[in-house]
Amino acid sequence: MVRFTDRIDAGRRLAQALAHLEGEAVVVLGVPRGGVEVAAEVAAVRGWPLDIVIPRKVGAPSNPELGLGAIAPGIRVLDQRLIRSLNVSERYLEEEIAAQEEEIRRRTDAYRGGRPPVSVAGKVAVVVDDGVATGGTAVAAVRWARAAGASRVILAIPVAPREAVARLSKEADEVVALATPEPFFAVGQWYERFPQTSDREVVELLDRAG
């Protein structure tokens, strides 16, 4: 079974798996926080520009770990069936989305430090995370890249469950997943070292790439 030493190792292996994009106009979009560490390695190995896309999970009332869907700037991907079955009020939903939009703004300002975003219009956008569990935030990130004008959107991830890859293949033009182990419990189990990436590390990685 494929295991990764750390996020840098995962990024190097992803960079090799993306060799078929050589010669195209590509922008790498890391999903903070851990995904930026993987994305930075992909961008460095391939010589592509690096930026971020920040999706956020919309948490359920009294259980924020349970996702009612996810958002990215200008994008909402909501599980209406779950929202109805949990009897979630419209007021709660709008307040939770507003809170997550504010967190996206805060992180964008903190990470970019006034730098303008890298344009993906007419380019191949490669959305990179350190792994996918359910794929909710990945859908929001892919849809955001498409809405921003990318000519193609590729989701590149070290590890994900097969059913998530199947779902995401309907959203992205291509999904590059290095490992699809079953059973799948958590992204971190497929890494030897999987420490939490800090906001400061994200800023340093973007500064270095910029």
ZAKOL-414700 format. One record per residue: residue in one letter; x, y, z of N, C-alpha, C in turn. Coordinates in steps of 0.02 Angstrom, whole numbers, plus 50000, padded with zeros to 5 digits. Layout:
N
REC, resn, n_x, n_y, n_z, ca_x, ca_y, ca_z, c_x, c_y, c_z
REC, a, X, Y, Z, X, Y, Z, X, Y, Z
...
! end
This chain:
210
REC, resn, n_x, n_y, n_z, ca_x, ca_y, ca_z, c_x, c_y, c_z
REC, m, 50042, 49940, 50000, 50000, 50000, 50000, 50044, 50063, 50000
REC, v, 50026, 50112, 49960, 50065, 50173, 49955, 50060, 50212, 50020
REC, r, 50118, 50231, 50046, 50120, 50277, 50103, 50170, 50331, 50087
REC, f, 50160, 50390, 50116, 50203, 50447, 50103, 50243, 50464, 50166
REC, t, 50306, 50483, 50156, 50347, 50502, 50213, 50318, 50563, 50247
REC, d, 50302, 50614, 50205, 50273, 50677, 50230, 50242, 50713, 50170
REC, r, 50220, 50774, 50180, 50187, 50810, 50126, 50235, 50828, 50069
REC, i, 50299, 50839, 50086, 50348, 50855, 50034, 50357, 50795, 49988
REC, d, 50363, 50736, 50018, 50368, 50674, 49978, 50307, 50666, 49934
REC, a, 50248, 50678, 49961, 50186, 50673, 49923, 50186, 50723, 49864
REC, g, 50210, 50784, 49877, 50212, 50834, 49825, 50260, 50816, 49768
REC, r, 50316, 50787, 49786, 50364, 50765, 49734, 50334, 50710, 49691
REC, r, 50300, 50664, 49723, 50269, 50609, 49684, 50212, 50635, 49640
REC, l, 50174, 50682, 49666, 50121, 50712, 49625, 50150, 50749, 49565
REC, a, 50205, 50784, 49577, 50237, 50821, 49522, 50255, 50774, 49465
REC, q, 50280, 50714, 49482, 50297, 50665, 49430, 50234, 50641, 49393
REC, a, 50180, 50633, 49431, 50117, 50609, 49401, 50084, 50662, 49356
REC, l, 50107, 50725, 49363, 50079, 50780, 49323, 50125, 50799, 49265
REC, a, 50174, 50756, 49250, 50222, 50771, 49197, 50189, 50782, 49129
REC, h, 50130, 50752, 49119, 50096, 50759, 49054, 50072, 50830, 49040
REC, l, 50075, 50874, 49091, 50054, 50944, 49082, 50113, 50989, 49063
REC, e, 50172, 50960, 49057, 50231, 50999, 49039, 50219, 51037, 48974
REC, g, 50236, 51102, 48975, 50228, 51142, 48915, 50162, 51180, 48912
REC, e, 50115, 51163, 48957, 50052, 51199, 48959, 50057, 51256, 49010
REC, a, 50011, 51304, 49003, 50007, 51360, 49052, 49968, 51334, 49112
REC, v, 50004, 51323, 49168, 49974, 51292, 49227, 49981, 51337, 49287
REC, v, 49929, 51339, 49329, 49932, 51372, 49395, 49914, 51319, 49447
REC, v, 49956, 51313, 49498, 49944, 51266, 49553, 49907, 51303, 49609
REC, l, 49851, 51275, 49630, 49811, 51305, 49683, 49810, 51259, 49744
REC, g, 49845, 51278, 49796, 49847, 51238, 49857, 49788, 51253, 49902
REC, v, 49761, 51201, 49934, 49706, 51209, 49982, 49737, 51213, 50052
REC, p, 49732, 51271, 50085, 49761, 51277, 50152, 49726, 51231, 50202
REC, r, 49764, 51208, 50253, 49834, 51227, 50259, 49880, 51174, 50229
REC, g, 49868, 51111, 50247, 49915, 51058, 50227, 49924, 51051, 50152
REC, g, 49871, 51065, 50114, 49876, 51060, 50042, 49925, 51108, 50011
REC, v, 49938, 51164, 50044, 49985, 51213, 50017, 50056, 51185, 50020
REC, e, 50070, 51146, 50071, 50137, 51115, 50077, 50149, 51066, 50019
REC, v, 50098, 51027, 50003, 50103, 50980, 49946, 50107, 51020, 49881
REC, a, 50064, 51070, 49874, 50061, 51110, 49812, 50126, 51147, 49800
REC, a, 50157, 51172, 49853, 50220, 51210, 49846, 50274, 51166, 49815
REC, e, 50275, 51102, 49834, 50324, 51056, 49807, 50310, 51041, 49734
REC, v, 50246, 51031, 49718, 50226, 51021, 49647, 50248, 51080, 49605
REC, a, 50233, 51141, 49629, 50249, 51202, 49592, 50325, 51210, 49584
REC, a, 50362, 51195, 49637, 50435, 51203, 49635, 50467, 51153, 49586
REC, v, 50445, 51090, 49588, 50473, 51039, 49544, 50458, 51054, 49471
REC, r, 50398, 51077, 49458, 50376, 51087, 49388, 50389, 51158, 49363
REC, g, 50405, 51205, 49408, 50417, 51274, 49387, 50352, 51311, 49371
REC, w, 50298, 51293, 49404, 50233, 51325, 49393, 50218, 51376, 49448
REC, p, 50179, 51428, 49434, 50160, 51475, 49486, 50114, 51443, 49538
REC, l, 50119, 51468, 49599, 50080, 51441, 49655, 50033, 51494, 49683
REC, d, 49971, 51474, 49697, 49924, 51517, 49732, 49880, 51473, 49776
REC, i, 49828, 51501, 49804, 49785, 51464, 49849, 49712, 51468, 49827
REC, v, 49673, 51418, 49846, 49600, 51422, 49843, 49577, 51398, 49912
REC, i, 49530, 51436, 49941, 49510, 51422, 50011, 49437, 51401, 50014
REC, p, 49423, 51336, 50012, 49355, 51314, 50025, 49346, 51304, 50100
REC, r, 49284, 51307, 50123, 49269, 51295, 50194, 49208, 51251, 50201
REC, k, 49211, 51206, 50249, 49153, 51163, 50263, 49099, 51204, 50298
REC, v, 49037, 51190, 50282, 48979, 51219, 50316, 48957, 51167, 50368
REC, g, 48968, 51182, 50432, 48955, 51134, 50486, 48882, 51132, 50507
REC, a, 48862, 51074, 50529, 48793, 51064, 50552, 48784, 51093, 50623
REC, p, 48723, 51111, 50641, 48711, 51137, 50709, 48730, 51085, 50762
REC, s, 48766, 51107, 50812, 48789, 51066, 50869, 48836, 51008, 50849
REC, n, 48854, 51005, 50784, 48903, 50956, 50762, 48942, 50984, 50702
REC, p, 48989, 51031, 50716, 49025, 51065, 50662, 49066, 51018, 50618
REC, e, 49083, 50957, 50643, 49121, 50910, 50603, 49079, 50880, 50547
REC, l, 49013, 50879, 50556, 48968, 50853, 50505, 48956, 50908, 50453
REC, g, 48975, 50896, 50391, 48969, 50947, 50339, 48901, 50947, 50305
REC, l, 48870, 51006, 50305, 48808, 51016, 50266, 48825, 51033, 50194
REC, g, 48889, 51039, 50180, 48913, 51060, 50114, 48977, 51100, 50123
REC, a, 48994, 51138, 50073, 49055, 51178, 50075, 49047, 51239, 50031
REC, i, 49088, 51290, 50046, 49087, 51351, 50005, 49158, 51369, 49985
REC, a, 49163, 51408, 49933, 49224, 51443, 49913, 49200, 51511, 49890
REC, p, 49244, 51560, 49880, 49219, 51627, 49860, 49171, 51625, 49801
REC, g, 49109, 51644, 49813, 49058, 51645, 49760, 49028, 51578, 49744
REC, i, 49048, 51526, 49780, 49026, 51457, 49766, 48993, 51426, 49828
REC, r, 48934, 51395, 49818, 48901, 51358, 49871, 48885, 51288, 49846
REC, v, 48906, 51238, 49884, 48890, 51168, 49867, 48857, 51139, 49930
REC, l, 48791, 51135, 49930, 48754, 51116, 49990, 48717, 51050, 49980
REC, d, 48716, 51010, 50032, 48681, 50946, 50031, 48609, 50958, 50055
REC, q, 48565, 50973, 50008, 48497, 50992, 50026, 48460, 50935, 50060
REC, r, 48474, 50874, 50041, 48440, 50817, 50073, 48458, 50813, 50147
REC, l, 48523, 50821, 50163, 48545, 50820, 50233, 48517, 50879, 50271
REC, i, 48516, 50937, 50239, 48490, 50998, 50271, 48416, 50988, 50291
REC, r, 48378, 50956, 50245, 48307, 50943, 50259, 48299, 50891, 50314
REC, s, 48339, 50837, 50310, 48332, 50783, 50359, 48351, 50805, 50430
REC, l, 48397, 50853, 50435, 48416, 50879, 50501, 48373, 50938, 50522
REC, n, 48328, 50958, 50477, 48283, 51014, 50492, 48322, 51078, 50508
REC, v, 48374, 51091, 50469, 48416, 51150, 50480, 48380, 51212, 50455
REC, s, 48377, 51262, 50497, 48340, 51323, 50478, 48379, 51365, 50428
REC, e, 48344, 51403, 50388, 48374, 51448, 50339, 48419, 51499, 50375
REC, r, 48395, 51522, 50433, 48433, 51572, 50471, 48500, 51543, 50494
REC, y, 48499, 51481, 50521, 48563, 51451, 50542, 48610, 51444, 50483
REC, l, 48583, 51420, 50427, 48624, 51408, 50367, 48658, 51472, 50344
REC, e, 48620, 51526, 50339, 48648, 51589, 50316, 48700, 51616, 50365
REC, e, 48688, 51608, 50430, 48736, 51632, 50480, 48801, 51591, 50477
REC, e, 48794, 51525, 50468, 48853, 51482, 50464, 48893, 51497, 50401
REC, i, 48858, 51507, 50345, 48893, 51524, 50282, 48928, 51591, 50288
REC, a, 48895, 51640, 50319, 48925, 51707, 50329, 48988, 51701, 50371
REC, a, 48986, 51659, 50423, 49045, 51650, 50467, 49103, 51619, 50428
REC, q, 49087, 51570, 50385, 49140, 51538, 50346, 49167, 51584, 50292
REC, e, 49123, 51626, 50263, 49146, 51676, 50214, 49194, 51725, 50246
REC, e, 49179, 51744, 50308, 49223, 51790, 50344, 49291, 51757, 50358
REC, e, 49290, 51692, 50374, 49352, 51656, 50386, 49393, 51650, 50321
REC, i, 49359, 51641, 50265, 49394, 51640, 50200, 49428, 51707, 50188
REC, r, 49392, 51761, 50202, 49422, 51828, 50193, 49482, 51838, 50238
REC, r, 49475, 51817, 50301, 49530, 51825, 50349, 49592, 51787, 50326
REC, r, 49581, 51725, 50305, 49638, 51684, 50284, 49669, 51710, 50219
REC, t, 49627, 51732, 50173, 49653, 51759, 50110, 49698, 51819, 50123
REC, d, 49675, 51865, 50165, 49715, 51925, 50182, 49780, 51904, 50218
REC, a, 49775, 51858, 50265, 49833, 51837, 50304, 49884, 51801, 50260
REC, y, 49861, 51757, 50216, 49907, 51717, 50175, 49938, 51757, 50119
REC, r, 49898, 51798, 50085, 49924, 51834, 50026, 49964, 51896, 50046
REC, g, 49948, 51926, 50103, 49986, 51985, 50125, 49985, 52041, 50074
REC, g, 49928, 52052, 50042, 49921, 52106, 49994, 49940, 52089, 49923
REC, r, 49969, 52029, 49912, 49986, 52009, 49844, 49923, 51996, 49804
REC, p, 49921, 52016, 49741, 49862, 52000, 49700, 49860, 51925, 49685
REC, p, 49800, 51897, 49674, 49796, 51827, 49657, 49827, 51813, 49589
REC, v, 49850, 51752, 49578, 49875, 51731, 49513, 49814, 51714, 49470
REC, s, 49810, 51744, 49411, 49752, 51731, 49367, 49754, 51660, 49340
REC, v, 49696, 51627, 49343, 49691, 51560, 49313, 49652, 51562, 49247
REC, a, 49630, 51620, 49227, 49589, 51627, 49166, 49627, 51599, 49106
REC, g, 49596, 51552, 49070, 49626, 51523, 49010, 49683, 51475, 49023
REC, k, 49696, 51459, 49087, 49751, 51414, 49104, 49725, 51349, 49134
REC, v, 49771, 51301, 49140, 49754, 51238, 49174, 49763, 51249, 49249
REC, a, 49709, 51242, 49287, 49713, 51250, 49360, 49720, 51181, 49390
REC, v, 49774, 51172, 49429, 49786, 51109, 49464, 49772, 51121, 49538
REC, v, 49716, 51096, 49562, 49697, 51104, 49632, 49729, 51048, 49672
REC, v, 49768, 51065, 49723, 49806, 51016, 49761, 49788, 51019, 49835
REC, d, 49773, 50960, 49864, 49765, 50954, 49936, 49809, 50897, 49960
REC, d, 49815, 50889, 50026, 49858, 50834, 50052, 49821, 50768, 50055
REC, g, 49757, 50770, 50036, 49716, 50710, 50034, 49643, 50730, 50037
REC, v, 49600, 50683, 50021, 49528, 50696, 50021, 49495, 50640, 50061
REC, a, 49447, 50658, 50104, 49408, 50608, 50141, 49340, 50601, 50108
REC, t, 49298, 50652, 50114, 49231, 50649, 50083, 49229, 50684, 50016
REC, g, 49270, 50737, 50008, 49273, 50772, 49944, 49230, 50834, 49941
REC, g, 49196, 50851, 49995, 49151, 50909, 49994, 49187, 50975, 49979
REC, t, 49241, 50989, 50016, 49277, 51051, 50004, 49313, 51050, 49937
REC, a, 49334, 50990, 49915, 49368, 50984, 49850, 49320, 51004, 49793
REC, v, 49257, 50985, 49798, 49207, 51004, 49747, 49202, 51080, 49743
REC, a, 49198, 51113, 49801, 49194, 51186, 49803, 49256, 51218, 49772
REC, a, 49315, 51190, 49786, 49377, 51217, 49758, 49380, 51210, 49682
REC, v, 49359, 51152, 49658, 49359, 51139, 49586, 49310, 51186, 49551
REC, r, 49251, 51193, 49579, 49201, 51237, 49548, 49224, 51310, 49549
REC, w, 49260, 51329, 49602, 49286, 51398, 49605, 49336, 51409, 49548
REC, a, 49381, 51362, 49538, 49432, 51369, 49485, 49398, 51374, 49416
REC, r, 49346, 51334, 49406, 49310, 51337, 49342, 49276, 51405, 49333
REC, a, 49245, 51429, 49387, 49210, 51494, 49384, 49260, 51551, 49373
REC, a, 49323, 51541, 49394, 49375, 51592, 49385, 49403, 51592, 49314
REC, g, 49378, 51547, 49272, 49396, 51549, 49201, 49449, 51500, 49179
REC, a, 49466, 51451, 49221, 49517, 51402, 49201, 49493, 51363, 49140
REC, s, 49539, 51350, 49094, 49522, 51312, 49033, 49509, 51239, 49050
REC, r, 49547, 51212, 49099, 49537, 51145, 49125, 49552, 51146, 49199
REC, v, 49517, 51103, 49237, 49530, 51098, 49309, 49549, 51026, 49325
REC, i, 49608, 51019, 49354, 49632, 50953, 49374, 49639, 50952, 49450
REC, l, 49611, 50900, 49481, 49619, 50891, 49553, 49675, 50841, 49563
REC, a, 49727, 50861, 49600, 49785, 50818, 49612, 49792, 50806, 49687
REC, i, 49787, 50742, 49707, 49787, 50725, 49778, 49829, 50662, 49789
REC, p, 49866, 50659, 49844, 49904, 50598, 49858, 49860, 50538, 49873
REC, v, 49805, 50549, 49911, 49766, 50492, 49934, 49693, 50511, 49943
REC, a, 49648, 50464, 49926, 49576, 50475, 49934, 49541, 50408, 49928
REC, p, 49482, 50401, 49959, 49443, 50340, 49949, 49415, 50337, 49878
REC, r, 49404, 50276, 49853, 49382, 50268, 49784, 49316, 50304, 49769
REC, e, 49270, 50300, 49816, 49204, 50331, 49801, 49209, 50407, 49796
REC, a, 49256, 50437, 49834, 49266, 50510, 49829, 49297, 50527, 49761
REC, v, 49344, 50486, 49737, 49375, 50498, 49672, 49323, 50492, 49617
REC, a, 49278, 50444, 49623, 49225, 50435, 49572, 49180, 50497, 49571
REC, r, 49163, 50522, 49629, 49120, 50582, 49633, 49156, 50643, 49605
REC, l, 49220, 50650, 49623, 49258, 50709, 49601, 49275, 50707, 49527
REC, s, 49276, 50648, 49498, 49289, 50641, 49426, 49232, 50672, 49384
REC, k, 49174, 50680, 49416, 49118, 50713, 49381, 49123, 50789, 49385
REC, e, 49166, 50813, 49429, 49174, 50885, 49439, 49236, 50912, 49403
REC, a, 49291, 50877, 49410, 49354, 50899, 49379, 49362, 50868, 49310
REC, d, 49402, 50899, 49268, 49416, 50870, 49202, 49460, 50808, 49209
REC, e, 49499, 50807, 49263, 49543, 50749, 49276, 49557, 50747, 49350
REC, v, 49558, 50687, 49378, 49578, 50678, 49448, 49641, 50635, 49448
REC, v, 49694, 50662, 49477, 49757, 50624, 49485, 49762, 50606, 49559
REC, a, 49750, 50543, 49575, 49754, 50518, 49644, 49806, 50462, 49646
REC, l, 49858, 50471, 49686, 49912, 50422, 49687, 49893, 50358, 49722
REC, a, 49848, 50362, 49771, 49827, 50302, 49808, 49753, 50307, 49824
REC, t, 49717, 50251, 49814, 49646, 50248, 49832, 49635, 50186, 49875
REC, p, 49661, 50187, 49936, 49659, 50127, 49979, 49589, 50114, 50007
REC, e, 49574, 50051, 50018, 49513, 50030, 50052, 49533, 49978, 50104
REC, p, 49508, 49982, 50165, 49464, 50035, 50190, 49502, 50100, 50201
REC, f, 49465, 50155, 50201, 49494, 50221, 50210, 49463, 50253, 50273
REC, f, 49506, 50272, 50320, 49480, 50302, 50382, 49496, 50376, 50387
REC, a, 49558, 50394, 50374, 49579, 50464, 50379, 49640, 50476, 50335
REC, v, 49647, 50538, 50311, 49704, 50555, 50267, 49770, 50542, 50303
REC, g, 49775, 50561, 50366, 49838, 50558, 50403, 49867, 50488, 50411
REC, q, 49825, 50436, 50406, 49850, 50368, 50416, 49896, 50346, 50359
REC, w, 49895, 50382, 50303, 49935, 50363, 50245, 50001, 50402, 50241
REC, y, 50016, 50439, 50295, 50079, 50476, 50301, 50117, 50451, 50362
REC, e, 50183, 50446, 50356, 50224, 50430, 50415, 50228, 50490, 50461
REC, r, 50233, 50550, 50432, 50233, 50612, 50471, 50178, 50657, 50444
REC, f, 50133, 50679, 50487, 50075, 50718, 50465, 50059, 50773, 50517
REC, p, 50108, 50816, 50532, 50095, 50869, 50581, 50049, 50922, 50551
REC, q, 50015, 50958, 50594, 49972, 51012, 50570, 50015, 51068, 50540
REC, t, 49994, 51093, 50482, 50028, 51149, 50450, 50000, 51214, 50480
REC, s, 50044, 51260, 50498, 50022, 51322, 50529, 50009, 51376, 50477
REC, d, 49972, 51428, 50497, 49961, 51485, 50453, 50028, 51516, 50433
REC, r, 50074, 51519, 50480, 50139, 51550, 50467, 50176, 51511, 50412
REC, e, 50173, 51445, 50415, 50206, 51403, 50364, 50175, 51415, 50295
REC, v, 50108, 51423, 50293, 50075, 51438, 50230, 50101, 51503, 50200
REC, v, 50106, 51554, 50242, 50130, 51620, 50220, 50202, 51614, 50194
REC, e, 50244, 51576, 50229, 50315, 51568, 50208, 50319, 51532, 50140
REC, l, 50278, 51481, 50132, 50278, 51443, 50068, 50257, 51487, 50010
REC, l, 50206, 51528, 50021, 50182, 51573, 49968, 50233, 51628, 49954
REC, d, 50264, 51654, 50007, 50317, 51705, 49998, 50374, 51678, 49956
REC, r, 50395, 51616, 49972, 50450, 51585, 49937, 50434, 51575, 49863
REC, a, 50372, 51552, 49851, 50352, 51540, 49781, 50344, 51605, 49743
REC, g, 50322, 51657, 49779, 50309, 51721, 49745, 50373, 51758, 49729
! end
